Amino acid sequence: MSFDVPDDRRYLESHEWATTGGDTVRIGVSDFAQDELGDVVFVELPEVGDEVSAGESFGVVESIKAVSDLYAPVSGEVVAVNEALFDRPELVNEDPYGEGWMLEVDPAEGGDADGTLDADEYDQQIA
């Protein structure tokens, strides 16, 4: 099976993605992750103004199969939360790289996550 792995973002081994190149970093879960989870039924996210730390849990995604922690690829302040997910958590399954994004973070100075993978490295991991 082949999964969509856009090359305009970085990935964690735990299957979260982060956009790069803008002032803020948008975070979500990969196509592979949403497939493994099955139907997402609930998402718990931090609030705007909360701090997240690279490599640490920032929330939870619950599916019909499992409850899984979500890990931050970068450290910084949460500046936006995708509130659409509270009413329509299935957006994570339908469009993990678009409408299914989870939060945006204003990255702290030096807050880049060590150990993020580029698209090719992530694609090899999930192969």
MITORZA-470389 format. One record per atom (N, C-alpha, C): residue in one letter; x, y, z; atom name; residue number from 1. Coordinates in steps of 0.05 Angstrom, whole numbers, plus 5000, padded with zeros to 4 digits. Each point is the difference from the previous one (the first is absolute). Layout:
N
PT	rest	x	y	z	atom	nr
PT	a	X	Y	Z	CA	NUM
...
END
This chain:
127
PT	rest	x	y	z	atom	nr
PT	m	5017	4976	5000	N	1
PT	m	4983	5024	5000	CA	1
PT	m	5018	5025	5000	C	1
PT	s	4992	5020	4986	N	2
PT	s	5015	5024	4997	CA	2
PT	s	4986	5023	5015	C	2
PT	f	5015	5016	5015	N	3
PT	f	4988	5022	5014	CA	3
PT	f	5011	5027	4990	C	3
PT	d	4984	5020	5002	N	4
PT	d	5008	5027	4992	CA	4
PT	d	5019	5011	5020	C	4
PT	v	5024	5009	4991	N	5
PT	v	5021	5012	5017	CA	5
PT	v	5010	5025	4987	C	5
PT	p	4986	5023	5004	N	6
PT	p	5008	5025	4987	CA	6
PT	p	5029	5007	5008	C	6
PT	d	5015	5011	4981	N	7
PT	d	5028	5006	5006	CA	7
PT	d	5004	5028	5010	C	7
PT	d	4978	5015	5006	N	8
PT	d	5003	5027	5009	CA	8
PT	d	4998	5002	5031	C	8
PT	r	5004	4977	5014	N	9
PT	r	4999	5000	5029	CA	9
PT	r	5019	4980	5011	C	9
PT	r	5003	5001	5027	N	10
PT	r	5017	4981	5014	CA	10
PT	r	4982	4982	5016	C	10
PT	y	5010	4976	5007	N	11
PT	y	4985	4980	5014	CA	11
PT	y	5014	4989	5025	C	11
PT	l	4984	4992	5019	N	12
PT	l	5010	4986	5023	CA	12
PT	l	4997	4970	4996	C	12
PT	e	5016	4984	5013	N	13
PT	e	4997	4971	4998	CA	13
PT	e	4973	4992	5011	C	13
PT	s	4988	5017	5018	N	14
PT	s	4973	4994	5011	CA	14
PT	s	4978	5009	4982	C	14
PT	h	5006	5009	4975	N	15
PT	h	4982	5005	4978	CA	15
PT	h	4986	5027	5000	C	15
PT	e	5010	5019	5016	N	16
PT	e	4991	5028	4997	CA	16
PT	e	5016	5014	4978	C	16
PT	w	4988	5020	4988	N	17
PT	w	5014	5016	4980	CA	17
PT	w	5000	5029	5008	C	17
PT	a	5019	5015	4989	N	18
PT	a	5002	5029	5005	CA	18
PT	a	5008	5014	4974	C	18
PT	t	4985	5021	4994	N	19
PT	t	5008	5016	4976	CA	19
PT	t	5025	5015	5007	C	19
PT	t	5015	5007	4979	N	20
PT	t	5024	5016	5004	CA	20
PT	t	4999	5024	4982	C	20
PT	g	5015	5020	5007	N	21
PT	g	5004	5023	4982	CA	21
PT	g	4982	5024	5005	C	21
PT	g	4981	4998	5018	N	22
PT	g	4983	5023	5007	CA	22
PT	g	5008	5011	5027	C	22
PT	d	4985	5021	5009	N	23
PT	d	5005	5012	5026	CA	23
PT	d	4990	4981	5022	C	23
PT	t	4977	4986	4994	N	24
PT	t	4990	4981	5019	CA	24
PT	t	5003	4972	4988	C	24
PT	v	4998	4980	5017	N	25
PT	v	5002	4972	4992	CA	25
PT	v	4973	4987	5004	C	25
PT	r	4989	4989	4979	N	26
PT	r	4975	4986	5001	CA	26
PT	r	5006	4970	5005	C	26
PT	i	4984	4988	5018	N	27
PT	i	5006	4972	5008	CA	27
PT	i	4975	4983	4996	C	27
PT	g	5004	4975	4992	N	28
PT	g	4978	4981	4997	CA	28
PT	g	5012	4972	5001	C	28
PT	v	4983	4980	4992	N	29
PT	v	5010	4973	4999	CA	29
PT	v	5000	4991	4971	C	29
PT	s	5018	4981	4994	N	30
PT	s	5004	4991	4972	CA	30
PT	s	4977	4983	4990	C	30
PT	d	5000	4996	4974	N	31
PT	d	4981	4983	4986	CA	31
PT	d	5003	4971	5012	C	31
PT	f	5025	4991	5004	N	32
PT	f	5005	4974	5011	CA	32
PT	f	4987	4998	5028	C	32
PT	a	5004	5021	5017	N	33
PT	a	4989	4999	5027	CA	33
PT	a	4970	4999	5000	C	33
PT	q	4987	5016	4983	N	34
PT	q	4970	4999	5000	CA	34
PT	q	4990	4973	4991	C	34
PT	d	5015	4987	4981	N	35
PT	d	4992	4974	4991	CA	35
PT	d	5003	4979	5022	C	35
PT	e	5022	5001	5014	N	36
PT	e	5005	4982	5022	CA	36
PT	e	4979	5003	5023	C	36
PT	l	4993	5025	5005	N	37
PT	l	4981	5006	5021	CA	37
PT	l	4972	4990	4994	C	37
PT	g	4992	5000	4975	N	38
PT	g	4973	4995	4993	CA	38
PT	g	4983	5025	5004	C	38
PT	d	4974	4997	5002	N	39
PT	d	4982	5023	5001	CA	39
PT	d	5005	5016	5026	C	39
PT	v	5009	5025	4996	N	40
PT	v	5005	5018	5023	CA	40
PT	v	4973	5010	5010	C	40
PT	v	4995	4998	5027	N	41
PT	v	4975	5008	5011	CA	41
PT	v	5002	5023	5020	C	41
PT	f	5025	5006	5008	N	42
PT	f	5004	5022	5020	CA	42
PT	f	5028	5009	4999	C	42
PT	v	5004	5027	5002	N	43
PT	v	5026	5012	5001	CA	43
PT	v	5002	5019	5024	C	43
PT	e	5020	4997	5016	N	44
PT	e	5005	5018	5023	CA	44
PT	e	5025	5016	4994	C	44
PT	l	4997	5027	4999	N	45
PT	l	5023	5017	4993	CA	45
PT	l	5004	5021	5021	C	45
PT	p	5024	5012	5001	N	46
PT	p	5005	5022	5019	CA	46
PT	p	4984	5025	4992	C	46
PT	e	5001	5020	5017	N	47
PT	e	4986	5025	4994	CA	47
PT	e	5020	5021	4989	C	47
PT	v	4990	5019	4985	N	48
PT	v	5017	5022	4991	CA	48
PT	v	5013	5013	5024	C	48
PT	g	5026	5005	4998	N	49
PT	g	5015	5012	5022	CA	49
PT	g	5016	4979	5016	C	49
PT	d	4992	4974	4998	N	50
PT	d	5015	4979	5014	CA	50
PT	d	5027	4997	4986	C	50
PT	e	5019	4989	5016	N	51
PT	e	5026	4994	4989	CA	51
PT	e	5002	4970	4994	C	51
PT	v	5013	4993	4978	N	52
PT	v	5006	4972	4995	CA	52
PT	v	5030	4997	4998	C	52
PT	s	5009	4975	5006	N	53
PT	s	5029	4995	5000	CA	53
PT	s	5006	4977	4980	C	53
PT	a	5021	5004	4984	N	54
PT	a	5008	4981	4980	CA	54
PT	a	5004	4972	5013	C	54
PT	g	4987	4980	4988	N	55
PT	g	5003	4973	5009	CA	55
PT	g	4981	4992	5022	C	55
PT	e	4985	5020	5011	N	56
PT	e	4981	4994	5021	CA	56
PT	e	4972	5000	4991	C	56
PT	s	4982	4986	5014	N	57
PT	s	4972	4998	4993	CA	57
PT	s	4986	5027	5002	C	57
PT	f	4984	5007	4980	N	58
PT	f	4984	5024	5001	CA	58
PT	f	4970	4995	4999	C	58
PT	g	4993	4975	4996	N	59
PT	g	4971	4994	4998	CA	59
PT	g	4996	4970	4995	C	59
PT	v	4974	4994	4994	N	60
PT	v	4993	4972	4996	CA	60
PT	v	4981	4998	4976	C	60
PT	v	5003	4979	4985	N	61
PT	v	4981	4993	4979	CA	61
PT	v	4988	4973	5007	C	61
PT	e	4973	4998	4999	N	62
PT	e	4986	4976	5007	CA	62
PT	e	4986	4989	4975	C	62
PT	s	5004	4975	4994	N	63
PT	s	4987	4987	4977	CA	63
PT	s	4985	4976	5010	C	63
PT	i	4987	4987	4981	N	64
PT	i	4985	4976	5007	CA	64
PT	i	5019	4977	5009	C	64
PT	k	5026	5003	4993	N	65
PT	k	5019	4979	5007	CA	65
PT	k	5016	5006	5025	C	65
PT	a	5007	5026	5005	N	66
PT	a	5019	5006	5021	CA	66
PT	a	4998	5029	5008	C	66
PT	v	5013	5006	5023	N	67
PT	v	5005	5028	5008	CA	67
PT	v	5030	5004	4999	C	67
PT	s	5008	5021	4985	N	68
PT	s	5029	5004	4995	CA	68
PT	s	5008	5029	5008	C	68
PT	d	5023	5002	5013	N	69
PT	d	5011	5027	5005	CA	69
PT	d	5010	5012	4975	C	69
PT	l	4999	5027	4999	N	70
PT	l	5011	5015	4978	CA	70
PT	l	5025	5014	5010	C	70
PT	y	5022	5000	4984	N	71
PT	y	5025	5012	5008	CA	71
PT	y	5008	5024	4983	C	71
PT	a	5011	5020	5014	N	72
PT	a	5007	5025	4986	CA	72
PT	a	5027	4997	4986	C	72
PT	p	5001	5008	4974	N	73
PT	p	5025	5000	4986	CA	73
PT	p	5018	5024	5007	C	73
PT	v	4988	5021	5011	N	74
PT	v	5014	5024	5007	CA	74
PT	v	4991	5010	5027	C	74
PT	s	5016	5017	5013	N	75
PT	s	4992	5014	5024	CA	75
PT	s	4990	5028	4993	C	75
PT	g	4980	5010	5016	N	76
PT	g	4991	5027	4995	CA	76
PT	g	4972	5004	5012	C	76
PT	e	4989	5023	4993	N	77
PT	e	4973	5008	5009	CA	77
PT	e	4979	4993	4980	C	77
PT	v	4979	4988	5009	N	78
PT	v	4977	4994	4982	CA	78
PT	v	4986	5026	4992	C	78
PT	v	4999	5005	4974	N	79
PT	v	4987	5025	4991	CA	79
PT	v	4973	4995	4986	C	79
PT	a	4995	4975	4993	N	80
PT	a	4974	4993	4987	CA	80
PT	a	4995	4970	5005	C	80
PT	v	4974	4994	5003	N	81
PT	v	4991	4972	5003	CA	81
PT	v	4978	4996	4980	C	81
PT	n	5000	4977	4987	N	82
PT	n	4980	4994	4980	CA	82
PT	n	4974	4991	5014	C	82
PT	e	4984	5020	5007	N	83
PT	e	4975	4994	5015	CA	83
PT	e	4980	4984	4984	C	83
PT	a	5003	4999	4974	N	84
PT	a	4982	4983	4984	CA	84
PT	a	5001	4971	5008	C	84
PT	l	5024	4992	5010	N	85
PT	l	5003	4972	5008	CA	85
PT	l	4983	4992	5024	C	85
PT	f	4992	5019	5016	N	86
PT	f	4984	4993	5024	CA	86
PT	f	4972	4991	4991	C	86
PT	d	4989	5011	4978	N	87
PT	d	4975	4991	4990	CA	87
PT	d	5002	4979	4978	C	87
PT	r	5023	5000	4986	N	88
PT	r	5004	4982	4978	CA	88
PT	r	5028	4987	5001	C	88
PT	p	5004	4983	5020	N	89
PT	p	5027	4987	5003	CA	89
PT	p	5007	4983	4976	C	89
PT	e	4980	4992	4984	N	90
PT	e	5005	4983	4977	CA	90
PT	e	5017	5015	4978	C	90
PT	l	5002	5027	5003	N	91
PT	l	5018	5015	4981	CA	91
PT	l	5028	4990	5001	C	91
PT	v	5009	4989	5023	N	92
PT	v	5027	4989	5002	CA	92
PT	v	5003	4976	4980	C	92
PT	n	4979	4984	4997	N	93
PT	n	5000	4978	4981	CA	93
PT	n	4997	5010	4971	C	93
PT	e	4982	5019	4996	N	94
PT	e	4993	5008	4973	CA	94
PT	e	5022	5017	4987	C	94
PT	d	5014	5016	5015	N	95
PT	d	5019	5019	4989	CA	95
PT	d	5022	5006	5020	C	95
PT	p	5018	4981	5006	N	96
PT	p	5019	5003	5022	CA	96
PT	p	5020	5023	4996	C	96
PT	y	5005	5008	4975	N	97
PT	y	5020	5021	4994	CA	97
PT	y	4986	5027	4994	C	97
PT	g	4974	5000	4999	N	98
PT	g	4985	5025	4994	CA	98
PT	g	4982	5007	5023	C	98
PT	e	4974	4995	4996	N	99
PT	e	4980	5008	5020	CA	99
PT	e	5003	4985	5026	C	99
PT	g	5015	4978	5001	N	100
PT	g	5004	4985	5024	CA	100
PT	g	5024	5008	5017	C	100
PT	w	5012	5024	4994	N	101
PT	w	5022	5010	5016	CA	101
PT	w	4990	5004	5029	C	101
PT	m	5019	5001	5019	N	102
PT	m	4992	5001	5028	CA	102
PT	m	5006	5026	5014	C	102
PT	l	5025	5010	4997	N	103
PT	l	5006	5025	5013	CA	103
PT	l	5023	5014	4986	C	103
PT	e	5002	5026	5006	N	104
PT	e	5022	5016	4990	CA	104
PT	e	5016	5011	5024	C	104
PT	v	5026	4999	4997	N	105
PT	v	5018	5008	5022	CA	105
PT	v	5018	5022	4990	C	105
PT	d	5005	5020	5017	N	106
PT	d	5020	5020	4996	CA	106
PT	d	5025	4988	5012	C	106
PT	p	5019	4990	4984	N	107
PT	p	5023	4985	5011	CA	107
PT	p	5018	5017	5017	C	107
PT	a	5008	4989	5022	N	108
PT	a	5019	5013	5018	CA	108
PT	a	5028	5001	4986	C	108
PT	e	5016	5019	5008	N	109
PT	e	5027	5001	4990	CA	109
PT	e	5014	4974	5006	C	109
PT	g	5011	4987	4979	N	110
PT	g	5013	4974	5004	CA	110
PT	g	4980	4978	5007	C	110
PT	g	4975	5004	4994	N	111
PT	g	4979	4980	5008	CA	111
PT	g	4996	4978	4980	C	111
PT	d	5017	4999	4979	N	112
PT	d	4997	4978	4980	CA	112
PT	d	5005	4973	5013	C	112
PT	a	4983	4982	4992	N	113
PT	a	5003	4973	5011	CA	113
PT	a	5024	4986	4988	C	113
PT	d	5017	4989	5017	N	114
PT	d	5021	4982	4990	CA	114
PT	d	4987	4974	4992	C	114
PT	g	5011	4988	4979	N	115
PT	g	4989	4974	4993	CA	115
PT	g	4976	5000	4982	C	115
PT	t	4993	5024	4988	N	116
PT	t	4979	4999	4981	CA	116
PT	t	5011	4988	4974	C	116
PT	l	4982	4988	4985	N	117
PT	l	5008	4987	4975	CA	117
PT	l	4990	5016	4976	C	117
PT	d	5015	4999	4978	N	118
PT	d	4989	5012	4975	CA	118
PT	d	4982	4979	4988	C	118
PT	a	4987	5008	4978	N	119
PT	a	4979	4983	4988	CA	119
PT	a	5012	4973	4992	C	119
PT	d	5024	5000	4988	N	120
PT	d	5012	4974	4991	CA	120
PT	d	5006	4982	5024	C	120
PT	e	5011	5012	5021	N	121
PT	e	5006	4984	5024	CA	121
PT	e	4975	4988	5013	C	121
PT	y	4979	5017	5001	N	122
PT	y	4975	4991	5012	CA	122
PT	y	4987	4978	4982	C	122
PT	d	5001	5004	4974	N	123
PT	d	4989	4980	4982	CA	123
PT	d	5014	4974	5003	C	123
PT	q	5026	5000	5004	N	124
PT	q	5015	4975	5005	CA	124
PT	q	4991	4987	5027	C	124
PT	q	4995	5017	5020	N	125
PT	q	4992	4989	5026	CA	125
PT	q	4973	4985	4998	C	125
PT	i	4982	5011	4985	N	126
PT	i	4973	4988	5000	CA	126
PT	i	4997	4978	4978	C	126
PT	a	5021	4997	4984	N	127
PT	a	4999	4981	4978	CA	127
PT	a	4998	4971	5010	C	127
END
